[in-house]
Amino acid sequence: MSDGTNPAVNKKRRRFLIGSTTLVGAAGAAAAAVPFVGSWNPSAKALAAGAPISIDISRLSPGELLGPMPAWRGQPVYVFMREESTLESLVSNTDHLADAGSEEASQQPEYCQNEYRSIRPEVMIMVGLCTHLGCAPLMNPEVQPQDYDPDWQGGFFCPCHGSMFDMAGRVYSGVPAPDNLVVPPHFYESDNVVVIGLDGENS
């Protein structure tokens, strides 16, 4: 005896319900997976921090700026070796500097808050961007009178607006740049390899 229902209609309805349930279940599983998969991706903060870079300084000679110039976080990094006479000058000639003691803590790690602004006195590492408007200062290590300063002690000169820095990246008094050049976090992986972008204790 027939119940008055159409078998073909029931079959179609059953397929529709099964399909709908499967679709909703799949959507729910995908939604649940998004936070899980997203947790594998680097955060915006991690991306902004920039990956550390390793630099071989074994062939760096006194008075020489490393080339090709490395970049960290999209910024040029000056790596150079200072001569003994330069190191002596950094300690004795400081009257012309605005922040000789590197008191502005944001401009260098605590372990570089010294007269050399470095871990190893002879090796200087700093971001090559003027703290005025971000121009690239030019290295001029010669201690002799210059057009921009007759009492020049050697260092970095920014031709854009006349800011001057010594061979430790410390800013001269009375120039447009307000702060010393930035010393990035770094540590020595070995005698000849320096890692820029990480502190040794956080490596």
HELIX and SHEET records of a PDB file:
HELIX    1   1 PRO A    7  GLY A   38  1                                  32    
HELIX    2   2 ALA A   44  ALA A   49  1                                   6    
HELIX    3   3 GLU A   84  SER A   92  1                                   9    
HELIX    4   4 ALA A  105  GLN A  107  5                                   3    
HELIX    5   5 GLU A  110  CYS A  112  5                                   3    
HELIX    6   6 GLY A  200  ASN A  202  5                                   3    
SHEET    1   A 3 ILE A  53  ASP A  56  0                                        
SHEET    2   A 3 VAL A 193  ILE A 196 -1                                        
SHEET    3   A 3 HIS A 186  TYR A 188 -1                                        
SHEET    1   B 3 ALA A  71  TRP A  72  0                                        
SHEET    2   B 3 GLN A  75  MET A  81 -1                                        
SHEET    3   B 3 VAL A 123  VAL A 127 -1                                        
SHEET    1   C 3 LEU A 138  ASN A 140  0                                        
SHEET    2   C 3 GLY A 155  PHE A 157 -1                                        
SHEET    3   C 3 MET A 164  ASP A 166 -1                                        
END                                                                             
